Amino acid sequence: MAEPTLYRQLPAIDKLLQFDEAQILVEQSSLHWVTECLREMQAQARTCIADEGRLPDWHNDWLAELSRRHHAFGQSALKNVFNLTGTVLHTNLGRSVMSKSAITAVAQVMSSPVTLEYSLDGAMRGHRDRAIADLLCQLTGAEDACIVNNNAAAVLLLLATVAPNQQVIVSRGELVEIGGAFRVPDVMEQAGCQLVEVGTTNRTHLRDYEKAINEDTALLMKVHTSNYSIEGFTAEVDGEALAELGKKYQLPTAIDLGSGSMIDMTAYGLPAEPMPQTYLSQGIDLVSISGDKLLGGPQAGIILGKKKWIDAIQKHPLKRALRVDKMILAALEATLKLYLTPEKLTTELPTLRWLTRSPEEIRRSAENILVKMQAYYGDHFIVEVESCLSQIGSGSLPIDRLPSYAITFAPLDGKGGGLERLAARWRQLPQPVIGRLKEGKLWLDLRCLDDEHGLVQALLS
């Protein structure tokens, strides 16, 4: 019986539009958007009455709710966050952060027509990969290069070009699964290749590859196990031996490196990671890497290698479906140019700067923040600076850890529910703060923190 009365309490849209608050929002967006939003609110109010016999929680102030929705509409779905998880290359948080030169390059190509596929020399169509390919060849010694939208696409395109409807020999211990249950065997199937497993999980020898070669074999392949490690009684075929075997049987060879390291990581005090130029110099025909992992650039897949195979890959119909746009190319070019002056990498490339940050520097940052955190949160939490271990992430160097420091929060009452509520509240901040819950504490690993003041302001709000 109360429902008709409730329905009559719903205000008319034309009356709501007469208020100054609504007109301000019309000027900031449009009459169409405000009207449609009010219609949606009315529909939700009717549903609330029909289903629950009541008006919505915001029925006393429609204009305030309209303003809230307008503010939410104006916010990007991709929010800047404080990555204090301890994972430098966090897949769910966008992996690499771009250098200032890459950001500038992207802004420039977004704001103007550019020579994406236009040759100024001949006033004719050019190739969008050409300039970046030349730079990649300079850095790696490859004969040519191809750029696509990620490394999985690079592997798919490589396989579809080199071994369609034919056999590809791979070690059983290298049939990895990457994020999202995306598996190497699945990629091969989609590329139209027949997978031939050789060796065992922990040991594969060159003779295993050789015994599997037959008239249907089209490719000898290795996959870098970047997201897991087998230790103990192990053996694998190195690039030089595989390249020699390929030459013996006139078969192409390829390796999926994935992680995208272009420098000797040990020179920066970091664990070793294989580089494409090493395998290319050993005679491997094709090497694929990522642009957004250890390379420190945008999401991209890069295929490096022999010109005859790159030419064939560029002509494959899938290339057009997998190609990158001008923004990715601009960011990748700017990132690669940083590698021409390697002495500046640790200051200009955020990924390498964070990876090489000393524990002492991180500890000083934590101590600078600690007193304010204790003053604000000390009534409910034990707040301390503790040593911890960061990880590189995104399937790179899965075992190795980097010494770091974190600010930790432990509940005074010993109950973990308070930590979960605190972490949830921080995730709802205008710039969310993302830490990790571990061992009964909430950890804020400061390895990737550049803005101490900004973090303090966020956590004290």
Sequence and secondary structure as in RCSB ss.txt:
>XXXX:A:sequence
MAEPTLYRQLPAIDKLLQFDEAQILVEQSSLHWVTECLREMQAQARTCIADEGRLPDWHNDWLAELSRRHHAFGQ
SALKNVFNLTGTVLHTNLGRSVMSKSAITAVAQVMSSPVTLEYSLDGAMRGHRDRAIADLLCQLTGAEDACIVNN
NAAAVLLLLATVAPNQQVIVSRGELVEIGGAFRVPDVMEQAGCQLVEVGTTNRTHLRDYEKAINEDTALLMKVHT
SNYSIEGFTAEVDGEALAELGKKYQLPTAIDLGSGSMIDMTAYGLPAEPMPQTYLSQGIDLVSISGDKLLGGPQA
GIILGKKKWIDAIQKHPLKRALRVDKMILAALEATLKLYLTPEKLTTELPTLRWLTRSPEEIRRSAENILVKMQA
YYGDHFIVEVESCLSQIGSGSLPIDRLPSYAITFAPLDGKGGGLERLAARWRQLPQPVIGRLKEGKLWLDLRCLD
DEHGLVQALLS
>XXXX:A:secstr
  HHHHHHTS  HHHHTTSHHHHHHHHHS HHHHHHHHHHHHHHHHHHHHHHSS  TTTT HHHHHHHHHHHHHS
 SS   EE SSBSS GGGTS    HHHHHHHHHHHSS   SSEETTTTEE  TTHHHHHHHHHHH  SEEEEESS
HHHHHHHHHHHH TTSEEEEEGGG  EEGGGEEHHHHHHHTT EEEEES SSB  HHHHHHH  TTEEEEEEE  
TT    SS B   HHHHHHHHHHTT  EEEEEES   S GGGGTS     HHHHHHTT SEEEEESSSTT SSS 
EEEEE HHHHHHHHHSHHHHHH   HHHHHHHHHHHHHTTSGGGHHHH HHHHHHT  HHHHHHHHHHHHHHHHH
HHTTTEEEEEEEEEEB BTTBSSS  EEEEEEEEEETTS THHHHHHHHHHHTSSS EE EEETTEEEEE TT  
 HHHHHHHHT 
